[in-house]
Amino acid sequence: RLKRMLNIDISNERLSELVIKLWDSIKTADFWKISETETSIIQENYMLFSRCKIELNKPSKDLKYLEIQLNDNYQYLLNNLGMGQYTSFNLLEFQRVRGKYAKTLYRLLKQYKSTGILSVEWSQFRELLDIPKDYKMENIDQKVLTPSIKELQKIYPFEHLSYKKERKSHDKRKVTHIDFYFEQLPEGENKKQKQAD
């Protein structure tokens, strides 16, 4: 069943290896929920998964059973998907994203797929991506932004992903915000629907 769901034609032993690799890639996946009040910006972090159980046949090591448990704190968010409030993303697509900064940026951008624009205050961006405090701007460009943009440009709707740093008018060296731009994807629409238009 899993092979049918994933739409792949591989041996059962190879499928077992793939499932373990998939779990290694997604087990640390988390979700940032950002909300604002008149006086505060509130950032909440949820770990998506709490455990994984994989049962293999002996001695063939063919996959017999797979159970991935969602974190209880996250289930209410999952129940609200499709209501425009929270992000959803394809786990197989997410698993193919390389690099921790690219993965975090992917999750942030997916929350804005219907607008195609993400604007974040610079210090908040550094915090969300967990960029080391000692990284200077050139380090962030070389080690965070350039490789992440290159990685995400392999994925629809980020093929034309770009960014712009907003600076203070009186001090051009000081970055205040970073804006990301990508192709807008109307609510509920996927790549095939977009190509058919």
C-alpha positions in Angstrom: 0.0 0.0 0.0 2.8 2.4 0.9 4.4 1.8 -2.5 1.1 2.6 -4.2 0.6 5.7 -2.1 4.2 7.0 -2.9 3.8 6.0 -6.5 7.2 4.3 -6.7 8.3 0.9 -8.0 11.1 -0.4 -5.8 11.9 -3.6 -3.9 10.5 -4.1 -0.4 14.0 -4.0 1.1 14.8 -0.7 -0.6 11.4 0.6 0.6 12.4 -0.2 4.2 15.7 1.8 3.7 13.7 4.7 2.1 11.3 4.8 5.0 14.1 5.0 7.6 15.8 7.7 5.6 12.5 9.6 5.3 12.1 9.4 9.1 15.7 10.7 9.6 14.9 13.7 7.4 11.5 14.6 8.9 11.8 13.7 12.6 13.1 17.1 13.6 10.5 18.9 11.5 8.9 21.7 13.4 6.3 24.3 12.7 6.5 28.0 13.6 3.2 29.8 14.2 3.6 33.5 14.2 0.8 35.8 15.4 0.6 39.4 16.4 -1.3 41.5 18.9 -1.2 45.3 19.2 1.7 45.1 21.5 3.5 41.8 20.7 4.7 39.3 18.1 4.1 35.8 19.4 6.2 32.9 18.1 5.2 29.3 19.0 7.2 26.3 17.9 5.6 22.8 17.5 7.5 19.6 16.8 5.4 17.8 14.2 6.1 14.2 15.2 6.6 12.4 18.5 7.6 8.9 17.4 8.0 6.5 14.6 7.5 2.7 14.7 8.8 0.6 11.9 8.2 -3.2 11.8 10.3 -5.3 9.4 9.9 -9.0 8.5 12.7 -11.3 9.6 15.1 -12.1 7.9 14.2 -10.3 4.7 13.9 -6.9 6.3 10.9 -6.2 4.1 8.7 -3.4 5.5 5.7 -4.9 7.4 4.3 -1.9 9.2 4.9 1.8 9.6 3.4 4.1 12.2 4.3 7.8 12.6 2.7 9.6 15.5 1.9 13.3 15.4 2.7 15.3 18.4 -0.6 15.8 20.4 0.0 19.5 20.5 0.1 19.7 16.7 -3.1 17.7 16.0 -5.4 20.7 16.4 -3.3 22.6 13.9 -3.6 19.7 11.4 -7.3 19.6 11.9 -7.5 23.3 10.8 -5.5 22.8 7.6 -7.5 24.0 4.6 -9.0 26.8 6.6 -6.3 29.2 5.5 -4.8 29.5 8.9 -1.9 27.1 8.9 0.6 25.7 6.5 0.5 22.3 4.9 3.3 20.8 2.8 4.2 17.6 1.0 6.4 15.6 3.3 8.1 13.8 0.4 8.9 17.2 -1.1 10.1 18.5 2.2 12.3 15.4 2.7 14.1 16.2 -0.6 15.1 19.7 0.6 18.7 19.8 1.7 20.1 22.0 4.5 18.6 23.1 7.8 18.2 26.7 6.7 16.5 25.7 3.4 14.1 23.5 5.3 13.1 26.2 7.8 12.8 28.8 5.0 10.6 26.2 3.0 8.2 25.9 6.0 8.0 29.7 6.4 7.4 30.4 2.7 4.7 27.7 2.4 2.7 29.7 4.9 2.6 32.5 2.3 2.0 30.5 -0.9 -1.3 32.3 -1.6 0.4 35.7 -1.5 3.8 34.9 -2.9 5.5 37.4 -0.5 7.1 36.9 2.9 8.4 40.0 4.7 10.2 39.4 8.0 11.9 41.8 10.4 15.7 41.1 10.1 16.3 40.1 13.7 13.2 37.9 13.7 14.5 36.2 10.5 17.8 35.5 12.2 16.0 34.0 15.2 13.6 31.9 13.1 16.4 30.4 11.1 18.6 30.0 14.2 21.5 31.8 12.5 24.6 32.0 14.8 24.9 35.4 16.4 28.5 35.8 15.3 27.5 35.5 11.6 28.2 38.7 9.7 26.1 39.7 6.6 28.6 38.1 4.2 28.4 34.8 6.2 24.6 34.9 6.1 24.7 35.6 2.3 27.2 32.8 1.7 26.1 30.1 4.1 22.4 30.8 4.5 20.7 32.8 1.8 22.6 31.7 -1.4 22.5 27.9 -0.8 18.9 28.0 0.6 17.6 30.0 -2.4 19.5 27.7 -4.8 18.0 24.6 -3.1 14.4 25.9 -3.0 14.5 27.1 -6.7 14.3 23.3 -7.5 10.8 23.2 -6.1 7.5 24.7 -7.4 6.3 27.4 -6.7 9.8 28.7 -5.8 11.6 28.4 -9.2 11.9 32.2 -9.4 12.4 32.7 -5.6 14.2 35.9 -4.9 14.8 38.2 -2.0 15.5 41.8 -1.2 17.0 43.3 2.0 15.3 46.4 3.2 17.6 49.0 4.7 17.2 52.1 6.9 17.0 55.3 4.8 19.5 57.1 6.9 21.9 54.1 7.4 22.1 51.9 4.3 24.4 49.5 6.1 21.6 48.5 8.6 19.2 45.9 7.3 15.7 46.2 8.9 13.7 43.6 6.9 14.1 40.8 4.4 11.4 40.2 1.7 11.0 37.0 -0.3 9.2 36.9 -3.6 7.9 33.8 -5.4 5.0 32.7 -7.6 1.7 33.1 -6.0 -0.3 29.9 -5.7 -4.1 30.4 -5.1 -5.6 28.6 -2.1 -6.0 24.9 -2.8 -4.3 25.0 -6.2 -1.5 22.7 -7.1 1.1 22.6 -9.8 -1.0 20.5 -12.3 -3.9 22.9 -12.0 -1.6 25.9 -12.5 -0.1 24.4 -15.6 -3.5 23.6 -17.1 -4.5 27.3 -16.9 
